[in-house]
C-alpha cells in the first residue's frame, strides 16, 4: 500500500512539474508572440518613409552593391530589401576589403550561413531596424574581426548557443528592442573582448549566471543594460568586473545576490524593491535605488568606495535608523539624493552626519521649519537643494556660513516663504560667499504669491524661471555626468591600451613567424647548396676514378708482333712503352 502511495505521489509531482513547465512555456511564448506582433507593426510604420525606394521588397544581389575600387565601407540602408542573395559573399571576396557594412532600415527576415561568408575584413555591421527573428550558429561564423554588431529594433526571439562563438574580436553587441526571453548558458564564452552588451527593452525574465568566461576576459565589461525587461529577481552575471549595470524599469522585489558582484555603477531605479541587501556590492561607486518601495536597506555601511547614492522617491522613515548609521561610515560619499522621501524636520535630527558629502538634494519633501543645525555635521557641503518644500522658516540661517565653510550654492525655490523673511535670507546670502539660484520674487505676501501681486515691478530678479530650471538640471546631473564621463574616459583609454597591446602582440607574432619562415628558407638554400656540392664532389671523384682506371689499363696492356720470316712472336710491349719510344 505504501509503495502504491509513493508511486502515486511521485507521479503527481512529475505531472505538476510538467504542467508548470508547460505553463511557463506557454506564458513566455504568448509574451513573445505579442511582442513580435507589436514590434512588427512598429517596423511597418517606420518603414513607410522608405517605401518609395526602387529596391523595396527586392533581393539584395551583387548588382545592388556598385562596388568601387579601394572601397572600404558599404551603405545599403533605407532601401527596403527583403532578402539577401547567397552569392553576395563570393562577389565581395574578390579583392575587396569591406570594413563597415550598414544594412539597417530594411525588411530582411532571414540571414543564412552564406550571407557574410567571405566578409573576412568586416569590423562594423549594422542590421538594426529589420525583421530578423532567429540568429543561428552559422550566421556570423566567418566574422572573426567584427568589433561592433548592431541587431537592435528587430524581432529576435531566439539566439542559438554558438551564434557568437567565432566572433573573437567582438567589443560591442546591441540587442535592444527585440523579443528575447532569455539567453543560453555560455552564450558569450568566446567573446573575451566584449565591453558593451545592450539587452534593454526585451522580454527577458531570467539569465543564466554563466554567460562569459570570466577568467579569459581581456577587460571588464563597461556596460550591461538589462532595463525595461521582466526581471522579478536581481540577475547575477559572473564577470571579471562590470562598469555599469542597468536593471531599472523591471519588476524586481528584492535586491539580493549570494555572491560578490563586481559592479562599479548600479542603476536599479523604478522597480518594486522593498528590501535591498548591498553586502555583495561593496565595490560599487554609484548606486541609484530611486523610485522604489524600500522598507529596509542593509550593507550600505560596507560600501567603502561609494561616491553617489540616490534614494529619491522612497519613504526614508521606514529605514532611517540604518541610514543614520550607514552614511557616517561611508568615507567616499560625495553626492546624496533624498528627493521626495517624505522627510520632515522631525526625522532630520542626527540623520545626516558625514565628512565627505559635497552635494545634497532634499527637494520635494515636507519641510516647514528646518533647523540649519540638523545639517551642521556636513562640514564639507558645497551644494544643497531645498526646492519644492513647504518652508516658511530656516532656523539659525544667520550662522549658515559658519556651519558650512565650503558651501557655494543653495537652492530655496518653490516654497512658502514670507517675503519679508525671505528678503532677510537673500540679504544675508549676498553678504557671504554662498550663492543662490532662487528668484527673490519666490515668496508670498499675505498668502498671495508675489508674482500675482501688484508690486512685482519693485524686484529685479537675477534669474528667470527658465534659468532656474536650467541651472538646477545642470547641477543635479553634474555629479552623474562627471562619473559617467570618467568611466567612459577610463574604459576607452583602457580599451585602447589593450587594443594597442593586442596589435603589438600580433605584430610580434607576425615578425616571429616571418623570422621562422626566413630561417626555413635559409635552411632549405643551405641544404640545396650542400646537396649540389656533394654531387659535384662525387662527379669529380668519379671522373678521376675513370681516368685512373684508363691509365692503369693502358699501362697493363701489351702489344705482341708476329715476324713472318722468323716465324715467331715478339715479346709484348705496353702502349706506354711504345709512346715513350716514339717520343
Protein Blocks (a to p, Z undefined) as FASTA:
>chain_A
ZZmmmmmmmmmmmmmmmmmmmmmmmmmmmmmmmmmmmmmmmmmmmmmmmmmpmkgoiacd
fklnopaehiabdcfehnopabdcfklmmmmmnopacfbdcfehiabfbdcfklmmmmmm
bmbdcfehiabfbdcfklmmmmmmbfbdcfehiabfbdcfklmmmmmmbmbdcfehiabf
bdcehklmmmmmbcbdcfehiabfbdcfblbcfklpmbdcfbdcfehiabfbdcddddfb
dfbacfehiabfbdcdfbdcddfbdcfehiabfbdcfklmmmpcbdcfehiabfbdehkl
mmmmbfbdcfehiafklmmmmmmmmmmmmmkbmbdcfehklpafklmgokagcfkbfbdc
fehiabfbdcfklmmmmmmbcbdcfehiabfbdghklmmmmmmmmbfbdcfehiabdfkl
mmmmmmmmmmmmbdcfbdfklcceehiafklmmklmmpccfbdfklmmmmmmmmmmmmmm
mmmmmmmmmmmmmmmmmmmmmmmmmmmmmmmmmmmmmmmmmmmmmmmmmmmmmmmmmmmm
mmmmmmmmmmmmmmmpccddddfklopacddddfklmmmmmZZ
